[in-house]
């Protein structure tokens, strides 16, 4: 699996990842090192196909070894933190698009799009896991809250944003924010300073997206529909939060 992460061949990576997952599931004793390898592999091979394969393996392992779900989510959260530290995907500091009227014939305009597809798949997986965990597994809820605190910035409108503000990053950004509001609403979390700070982070990250000039969507078809649904779902969650 480590060797497959070093080459661009996605099929070889997928084959190795499924074999390691099968080995982990078949072991009588749960192997944390194999678990670490499965959760961190898509960071080393950060592509859309790799993340698709990783999520399929993660769901398989969670179904087969559900008693170790907490250790699994801890590894997934640590892997997510690494994408923040390495500035991958939606956390990448990409160059802003050049205005088309400011470009000459000798310098054609090029769209600088953040590579968000892996995080798009990842946030869909996290959304499903939060819905399953928030009413019964408070230990996992704590892991998700920690992940959100590290992912969402409290600053608004800074020249260098913590998370990409491009329209291409709408889906993963607002899915994360919807997860945050989902945990904040109701009696899932105790009324502590941490809860208040998380709510502030959610709204600051929302406002930060609108602190720059609007950009046109860069995706089409079902991907664009998914992004619009992510925005609509967040709006409905925010409307339910009108007290704040």
N, C-alpha and C positions, 0 to 999 in steps of 0.2 A: 504493500500500500504506500509506503514512504517513497519507493522508487517511482510508482505510478504518479505521485503528486509532482514529481520533478519534470515530467514530460507533458506536452500539450494534448496527448491522446486521451480524449474523454472516455472512450469505450474501455480502455485498459484500466482507468481509474474506477469506473463504475463496476467492472468485473471484480477488481480487488476489494472494493468497499463492501460489496455484497458477500464475498467470501469471508472477510473478517467478521461481518455481522453474523453470518451463519455460525462461525466458530464461537463467537461470544454467546449466542443463544443456546448452543449445544453443550456448553461447559457446565459441569455440575456446580462449580463455585464461580461466582460473578467476578470477572476479571476487570479491575478498574483501569488497567493500562490499555486493554483493548477498547474499553468504553471511551477513554481519552482519545484514542486514535480515530475512532469513528466520528466523534463530535468535532474534532479539530481538522479533519482531512479537507473539508470544503474550503477552509481558509487558505490552505496551501495550494489548492487548485480551485481558485475563485472564479467559477463560470456558472452559467445558468444550468447547464446539464448536470454539472457536479452537485449543485445544491438540490436539484430535483432528486437525484439518486440518493443524496444524504438524507433528505427528509423521508424518503421511502424506507430507508434503513432504520432511521430513528423511530418511525411509527411501528415498524416490525419489532424492534427490540423492546419498545415500551409495551407492546401488546403481549410479547412472550415473557418478559421479565418485569411485570408491573410492580413487583415488590421493591424494585430498585429505581423507581421513578424519580425520587428526590436526588439521588446521586447523579442520575442522568441529566436532570434539569440544571444541576449545579455545573456540570461540564459544558452544557449548551450555553449557559449564561457566561461562563468564563471564555468560551470561544467567541461569543458576541462581543465581549469586552475587548478581545484581541483585535476585532475588526475596527473598533474605535481607536485603539492605540496605533494600529497600522494605517489608519485613514483610508479604509477600503469602502467601496460602495457609496452609500449615502453620506458617509463621514469624510469622503475625499474632498480636499480643497481644490476644486476644479476652477479653471479660468472662466470668467464670465464671457458670454457671447458678445462678439463685436457687432455694433450696430451696422446693418447692411448698407446704410447710406454713407458710412464712414470708410468703406472699403473700395480700393481701386481695382481696375481690371487685372492688374498684375498680382493682386493679393486677394484671391476669392474668399468669400465669407465661409467659415467652417463652424458648424455647430459644436460647441463643447458640452457634450452630454455626460452627466455622471453615470457610471455603470452601476445601475441599481437593481438589475434583474435578480441577482442572488438574494439581496435583502428583501425584495418583493416576495419571493417564495418563503423566505425565513419568517417574515412577519405574519404571513398567513398561518404558518405552523404554530407560531407563538399565540396567535389569537385563539386558535382551537384549544390549545393546552390551557390557557387562562380560563376559558369558559368551563373546562372540565374540572379545574383545580380550585376555583375560587370559593366554592361552597363546602368543600370537604377536606382540602389539603392546605392548611394554613402554612405549613412549612414550605410548600412550593410557592405560595403567594408571596412569602417573604423574599424568595429568590427573584420573582418577577418584579417586585417593588425595587429591589436593589438594581436590577437591570435597567429599569426605567430612570431611576435617579442618575445613573451613569450615562444614559443615552440622551437625556433631555437637558438642554442648557437653560439657565435662568435669565440670560441676557437677550435683549431684543435689538435687532438692527445694526449689530456690529459689522464692520467691513468684512471680516472673516468669520463666517458663520460656522457653528459647530456641526451643523447638518446642512446638506445641500438644499438650496432654495429653488432650484430649477423645477419646472413643471414635471419633468421626468421622475422626480423623487416624491411626487404627491402621494402615490399609493403607500409605500412603506412608512413615510412620515406620519400620515394621518391614521394608518392602522395602529401604529405605536401609540399615538395620542388617544385613540379610541380605547385601547387596552388600559391606558392610564385612567380614563374617566370611568371605565367599567369597574375597576378596582376601588375607585374613590367613592362611587355612589353606593348607598346602602350602608349596612353595618359590617361589611367585610373587614375593613381596617379599623383599628382603634383610633379614637380622636387624639392624636399625638402631633407633635411638631413636624414629624416626618411626613404625616399625611397632608398637613397644610403646605409644606414645601413642595411635595409632589404635585399638588393642585396648581401651585404657582408655576412650577416648571412646565406643566401641560399647557397652560394659557400663554406663557412666555414663548414657548416653542411654536404655538399656533400663530401668535402675532408676528413672530420673527419671519415666518414664511411670506407674510404680506408686507414686509418692510422694504421690499425691492420692487422694481418695475415688473409687471406681469410678463410671463413668457408663454409662448404657444406650446400646446401639447406635442410631444415628439413621438408618441405611440398611437397606434390605430386599432380599430376593431375591438376584440374582446379585452385587450389590455387597457385600452382607453376606458372601456365600460367599467372594468374593475377599479380603475383609479377614481372614476366619478362616483361609483358606489361607496368607495372608502370615504370620500368627502361627505356624501349624503349621510352615511352611518355616523360619522363624527358629528355632523350638524345635529342629528337627532339626539345623540348622547349629550351634546352641549346644551341643547334646548331643555333636556331633563335636569340639567345642572343650573338652571336659571337663578336659583337662590344665591349663587356665588357670582 
